[in-house]
Amino acid sequence: MKYFPIFLTADRIHALVIGGGEVAARKIELLLKAKCRISVLSEHCCNSVERLISENDLKWLSFNYQSGHLTDFNLVIAATDDESVNKAVAQEAEQHNILVNVVDQPELCSWITPSIIDRDPMIIAMSSSGKAPLLVRMLREQVEKTLPDGYGKLADFSFKFRDHVKARVKTIRNRRTFWENILRGPIGQQVLSGDIEIAEQQLIQSLKDEIPPPQGEIVFIHTLMGDPDTLTLAAHREMQFADAVFYDAQVNPNFIEYVRRDADKFPQEIASEIMINFQHAIELAESGKKVIYLLPGHTTLPHNSSLVQSNIQVKELICGTNI
């Protein structure tokens, strides 16, 4: 990755926007969506910037950029129409290890603004590392169509009951399953519809029901020609709920990106076509973990008596098919 994706704590940001034109106005409007402190540095400001300063009680440093005024800030945006000024801002910011963004000059930036979908407190940020803005815009349109406007209500609802669920539902995997059933089911729909009180009552009632202990399982996924685009929805869902993943050097490493990030990873030195590490996978499954075993190509699984005797649930999925 050329750029490291990161979300900064807004109330710890003291941002300086250098410039007073319409480009600066757009940057100020973006910053105002967060709770950061904002100062504007420009001798003259257009009507849009003056309005934003007045309506939001922003600090206005009414002079043009000169060296020595960046050290009170930890994030700087250079939005002037003077390339030499923008370059000087970038150089000074770099000297003081200050995050700097220079509009339309990515080579001078230590950070760039992603495309943002705002469903506060749910925030989705996307970027093509500056290479294909149109592609990002197309992707954003697709994602926005799948997210109801009130999607952030689900996040607030989850946060309100997070500690209650954690106390009642043991193990991380059980909690993931519990929350997925809640948020995808009728309770989640009630939250989106604004029937929060009814949703809360039903969630509280569901916590009174007996929660069974986690049942371990092993899911073997045949990756065929090694193209992650052939992953089925069923396989993708299994990987997102994985506690552990096994794979050898013949498996396309891009598949690992689809596995839950916190899952334990067990790369195998011996190719699966020679030996599948049934014993280790069984031990993890018997402890209640969901194990994903990625296999290159598609060959028949060898018989393993230990697996048969364990009574562990086993699934086989093949990329590009419904099985």
N, C-alpha and C positions, 0 to 999 in steps of 0.2 A: 504494500500500500504506500502510495506517495504521501497521502495525508492520513494522519491518525485521528479517527473520529472520537470526539470527546464532548461532554456536556459540562459547562462551567456553572458553578453556583452563582446565580445572578446577583444576589445581594452583596457579593464580595467583589463585584466588578465595578471599577470606576473608569468609565469609558470617556475618551476624548474624540470627538468628531471634528476633523479639521476641514473646513470648507463651509460655504454658506449657500450653495446652489441647490437645485432640485435633486441631484444625486445624493447630497448630504441629507436632504429631507427624508429620502427613502430609507437611508441607513438609520436615521434617528427614529423613524417610525418603527423599524424592526426592533431596535434596542428598547423602545418603550413598551414592547410586549412583555419584557422581563422587568424585574425589580432592581435593575442596576442603576447606579448613579451616572448621569450623563452631563458632560460639559461640551460646549461648542466653541471652537476657536475660529474666528473669521472677522475681519474688520467690517465687512458688509454681508448681510444675509438677505436672501430673497423672502418674499412674503410667506411662503410655506414654512421656511425655517423659523422666521420670527414668530409665526403663529404657534408652532410647536414649542418654542422656548417659553412663550408667554403662558400658554395653556397648561404646561407641565412644570412650570417654575424651574426651568433648567438654567444652569450657570452659563453665562455668555461672556467669553473672553473676547472683547471687541477689538482685536488687532490681528494682523496676519501672522502666519507662522514664523517663528524665529527660534533658533536652537536654545535649549535649556528649559523648555516648558513641558516636557513629557514626563518628568520623573515622578510626578504626583499621581500618575495614571498607570493602570496595569493592562489596559487594552486601548489601542489607538486605531482609528480609521482615517486614512487620508483620502479625501474626496474633493480635491481641488482640480481645476482644469490646467494646472501648471505641472508638467512632468518633472521639472527640476525640483520643485517644492516637494512633490510626492516622494521622489527619490531621497531627498534629504531627510524627510520624516522617517522613511524606512531605515535609513542608515543609523539615525540617532536611536530609534527604537531597538534595533539590533544590538547596539552598544550597551543598552541598559536592560537587555533581556525582556523587553516589553512586547507583548503580542501585537502585531501590526497587520492591518489589511489595507492594501492600496487598490482602489477601485480600478478594475480593468487592466491591472498590471500584476498578474499572478506571480511573476518571477520576483517581485519585491515583497510578497506576502509571506508571513509566517502562519497565517490562517486564512481560510476562505469561507465565504458564507454559503452554506448548503441550501438546497431547496427544502422548504419546511412545510409540513402539514401540521397544523395546530389544532389539536383536540384537547386542550389543556384539562388535566395535567399530562395527557398523552401527547408526546411530541415525536414526530417522525422526521428525520433529516436524511436527505439523499444527495449524493454528489457523484459526478463522473470524473472527479479530479480535474475539472476544467476542460475536459476533452470533448464532451458531447452534451452541451446544455439542452439541445432539443430532445435527446434520448431521455434525459432526466425529466423533462417536462412531460413527455409521453408516459413515463413510468408513474409520475405523480398523479396524472389524470386517472390511471388505472387504480392506484391505491386509494385515492380519494373516493372513488365510486363504491369501494367496499367498506368504507368507514362511515357509519352514521354520524350526523352532526353532534349527537350527544354521547359519543363514545367515551369521552372523558368522565362521564358520570360513573361508568363501570370501574374506572380506576379509583375514584373517590370512595365508591361503595366497597371495593376490595380493601382499601387501606383502613377503612373504619372497622372492619371485622377481621383484619389480618391477625391480630394477637389472639382473638377468641378462637379462630380456626387453628392457629398454631398450637394452642393449649389443648384443643380437643382432638385434633387429627394428627396422629403421630406419623413420622417419617415424611421426608420431602416428597417422595413419589406419590404417596397417598394424598398429600395436600395439593399437588399439581392436578391429580385426577379430580379431586373434590372441586377445586376452583374451575376447572374446565367444564365440568358438568353444570356448575352454578351459572357461569358466565355465558355458556352456549345455550342453556336451557330456558325454561319459562321465567325463572327469577331474573336472569339477565335481560330478557325482553321487557319485563316489568320496569326494570331500572331505566332502560332506554326510553320507555313510554312515559316516564315520570312518576310511576306508581312506587315511589321509594319506600313508603311506610309498609305497604303490603309485601314488597320484596324483602325488607328487613325481617318481618315477622316469619316469613317462610324460611329464610336462611337460619334464623334462630331455632326454628322447629327442626330443620334438617340436622342441626348440630346435636340434637337430643337423640337422634337415631344411633344405633350401634355402628361404629366404623370398623370394618374388618381389617386385620393386619395385612400388609402388602404381600402379594403373591408373586414370587419370582418367576421369570420366564426368559426364554432364549429365542431371539428372532434372527433367523439366518436370512440374509438378503443377498441374492445372487445379482451381481452388478453387470453381468453380460459383457458388453464391449467397453464398459468403463465410462459411459457418458452420464453425468449427473442429471442431464435434462430428461432422462428416461425414468427417473424416480417417480413412482406412483404416489398418489396422495396417502395411501395406506402406509407405504414405506416411510414417507416423510414424517407422518405423525408418529410412527413407532420410534424413529430416530430422535424426534424432539422430546420424547419422554425417557430416553435412555439413561441408565445409571452407569453403564460401562459399554465400551465398544472395542471389539477385536478386529484386526485387519493385518494383512501382510503387505510386502512391498509391491505386489502385483495389483493391488487395489488402487485405483485413482485417488490420490490424496484429497482431491476436491470434494469427494463424498464426505470426508470428515467435517467439512464446514457445515453440513446439514445436521450433524449430531448436536444434541444439547451441549452447550459450551462447558457446563460444569461436569459432564460425564467423565469418568475415569477412562483413560485411553491405554490400550495394551497392544502396541505394535508387535507382531510376531516375526521372529527371525527365520522360522521355518515356513515355507510356503504352504498354504492350506491344501493344495493338491497333493502334498506329501503327508501332512499331518494337521488335523484340526485339534486345537487345544480344548477338547471337550471338558477335561477335568477342572480346569480353572474356571471355565464358564459355568459349569454345574455348581461349583462351590459358591460363586457369586449369586447365582439364581436361588440357591437354597437359603441364602441369607436374606432373601426378599428383594433382590435387585432385578431390574430389567436389563438384560444383556443383548446387545446388538452384535452380530457376528457378520462382518462384510466379507463376501467371497467373490473372487474374480471369476468371470465367465459364468457358466452354469453346468455344474456336474452334480450327479446324485450324491446326496449325503451318505457317507459310510455308516453302517450300523454301529451303534455304541451301546453296549449293555448297561453301562452306568447311567446313561441318559434315560434309557427305557425304564430302568428300575427306580429312578428318582421321582417319577411322576410329575416332573416339571413340565409346565406348558411349553410347547415348542411350536413355532410358526416358521413357515418358509415363504418368502416373498421374492418375486422375480421382477427386476426393473423392466418397465415397458409393458407389463401385463397386469391383469387383475388378480393374479395369484401370487 
